[in-house]
Amino acid sequence: MYEWLVYIHVLATFAFLLTHGVSSVVALRLRGQRDPALARAWMLIYYDNGIYYGALYGSLLVLLLTGIISAFMGRWWGHGWIWLSLALLIGIIVSMTFIGAMHYTKVRKALGLPYLERWEAQPAIDPAPLEEIAALLANSPAITLAVIGFGGIAVILWLMMFKPF
């Protein structure tokens, strides 16, 4: 049973990374975009798809649950690597959500798309001037988010594979 849980945990991780890769591609493509119509289209690929969100957060939930159950079954809670892995995952989620949400809410609002304010849906307003949109797109945190996400997952993978402490 333990091996199956680990298998499902790794599979859920792949599913999460696959679905989250969409947002990474969109974020990286938006950095060089100067046409507001194309920027809107890129934003709509990722941000207005309920099925995408279900797959993204569903796989994250399965990843967390199978990881926690596997840690109990493997009696890993007495080891530091499991706690550091969990802390890193939480840190990655919080930092990427905070950095990404702050920036891409401004982008959505500037592009004249519906946006969130204090986690509540807001209707679209008139688009901002082209210069403001260009500045927001040029100052994208996409690279920072990619480094946090990829670097953090690489460290978690190392901890899980080698269990150094």
Disulfide bonds with the S-S distance in Angstrom:
none
